[in-house]
């Protein structure tokens, strides 16, 4: 599996776990909440804009 395959799988698993509906419809506030959840779970901070670009 290549890096992009792993990234796509991770993003799909996050989307599935959150159960917020399609990531295409997520708002800035959704990404802000995701940022907070990721920080709580991993102590890693990603900007909201980085998360938007990834998804």
C-alpha atoms as an extended CHARMM CRD file, in Angstrom:
* protein
*
        55  EXT
         1         1  UNK       CA              0.0000000000        0.0000000000        0.0000000000  PROA      1               0.0000000000
         2         2  UNK       CA              1.2670000000        3.4770000000       -0.8100000000  PROA      2               0.0000000000
         3         3  UNK       CA              1.2520000000        6.5260000000        1.4730000000  PROA      3               0.0000000000
         4         4  UNK       CA             -1.8230000000        8.0510000000       -0.1620000000  PROA      4               0.0000000000
         5         5  UNK       CA             -3.7060000000        4.7780000000        0.3040000000  PROA      5               0.0000000000
         6         6  UNK       CA             -2.9070000000        4.8030000000        4.0150000000  PROA      6               0.0000000000
         7         7  UNK       CA             -3.9230000000        8.4490000000        4.3210000000  PROA      7               0.0000000000
         8         8  UNK       CA             -7.2020000000        7.8410000000        2.4930000000  PROA      8               0.0000000000
         9         9  UNK       CA             -7.9460000000        4.8670000000        4.7430000000  PROA      9               0.0000000000
        10        10  UNK       CA             -7.1990000000        6.8990000000        7.8950000000  PROA      10              0.0000000000
        11        11  UNK       CA             -9.4190000000        9.7580000000        6.7780000000  PROA      11              0.0000000000
        12        12  UNK       CA            -12.2430000000        7.3440000000        5.9310000000  PROA      12              0.0000000000
        13        13  UNK       CA            -11.9370000000        5.6760000000        9.3490000000  PROA      13              0.0000000000
        14        14  UNK       CA            -12.0400000000        9.0440000000       11.1160000000  PROA      14              0.0000000000
        15        15  UNK       CA            -15.1100000000       10.0490000000        9.1090000000  PROA      15              0.0000000000
        16        16  UNK       CA            -16.7870000000        6.7400000000        9.9490000000  PROA      16              0.0000000000
        17        17  UNK       CA            -15.9420000000        6.9630000000       13.6600000000  PROA      17              0.0000000000
        18        18  UNK       CA            -17.2450000000       10.5260000000       13.9760000000  PROA      18              0.0000000000
        19        19  UNK       CA            -20.4870000000        9.6750000000       12.1800000000  PROA      19              0.0000000000
        20        20  UNK       CA            -21.0470000000       13.3340000000       11.2640000000  PROA      20              0.0000000000
        21        21  UNK       CA            -22.1420000000       12.5530000000        7.7310000000  PROA      21              0.0000000000
        22        22  UNK       CA            -20.1840000000       13.1700000000        4.5590000000  PROA      22              0.0000000000
        23        23  UNK       CA            -16.9890000000       15.1520000000        5.0630000000  PROA      23              0.0000000000
        24        24  UNK       CA            -17.9210000000       17.1520000000        1.9610000000  PROA      24              0.0000000000
        25        25  UNK       CA            -20.5960000000       18.8410000000        4.0490000000  PROA      25              0.0000000000
        26        26  UNK       CA            -18.5140000000       19.5080000000        7.1580000000  PROA      26              0.0000000000
        27        27  UNK       CA            -18.3340000000       23.1410000000        8.2540000000  PROA      27              0.0000000000
        28        28  UNK       CA            -15.4910000000       25.1320000000        9.7630000000  PROA      28              0.0000000000
        29        29  UNK       CA            -16.9700000000       24.3900000000       13.1870000000  PROA      29              0.0000000000
        30        30  UNK       CA            -16.8670000000       20.6440000000       12.4610000000  PROA      30              0.0000000000
        31        31  UNK       CA            -13.1730000000       20.8770000000       11.6250000000  PROA      31              0.0000000000
        32        32  UNK       CA            -12.6260000000       22.9610000000       14.7570000000  PROA      32              0.0000000000
        33        33  UNK       CA            -14.2500000000       20.2090000000       16.8450000000  PROA      33              0.0000000000
        34        34  UNK       CA            -12.1490000000       17.5830000000       15.0220000000  PROA      34              0.0000000000
        35        35  UNK       CA             -9.0360000000       19.6030000000       15.8330000000  PROA      35              0.0000000000
        36        36  UNK       CA             -9.9600000000       19.5360000000       19.5280000000  PROA      36              0.0000000000
        37        37  UNK       CA            -10.7550000000       15.7990000000       19.4890000000  PROA      37              0.0000000000
        38        38  UNK       CA             -7.4580000000       14.9680000000       17.7840000000  PROA      38              0.0000000000
        39        39  UNK       CA             -5.5310000000       17.0340000000       20.3020000000  PROA      39              0.0000000000
        40        40  UNK       CA             -7.2910000000       15.3690000000       23.2400000000  PROA      40              0.0000000000
        41        41  UNK       CA             -6.6040000000       11.9090000000       21.8150000000  PROA      41              0.0000000000
        42        42  UNK       CA             -3.0260000000       12.3860000000       20.6310000000  PROA      42              0.0000000000
        43        43  UNK       CA             -1.6670000000       15.6370000000       22.0620000000  PROA      43              0.0000000000
        44        44  UNK       CA             -0.9360000000       16.6460000000       18.4590000000  PROA      44              0.0000000000
        45        45  UNK       CA             -2.2490000000       19.9560000000       17.2100000000  PROA      45              0.0000000000
        46        46  UNK       CA             -3.1710000000       20.3970000000       13.5570000000  PROA      46              0.0000000000
        47        47  UNK       CA             -4.6470000000       23.6190000000       12.2790000000  PROA      47              0.0000000000
        48        48  UNK       CA             -8.2430000000       23.6740000000       11.1180000000  PROA      48              0.0000000000
        49        49  UNK       CA             -7.0520000000       24.6530000000        7.6400000000  PROA      49              0.0000000000
        50        50  UNK       CA             -4.6630000000       21.6990000000        7.4830000000  PROA      50              0.0000000000
        51        51  UNK       CA             -7.4910000000       19.3680000000        8.4260000000  PROA      51              0.0000000000
        52        52  UNK       CA             -9.6890000000       20.9320000000        5.7400000000  PROA      52              0.0000000000
        53        53  UNK       CA             -6.9610000000       20.3510000000        3.1540000000  PROA      53              0.0000000000
        54        54  UNK       CA             -6.4380000000       16.7460000000        4.2610000000  PROA      54              0.0000000000
        55        55  UNK       CA            -10.1260000000       15.9230000000        4.0880000000  PROA      55              0.0000000000
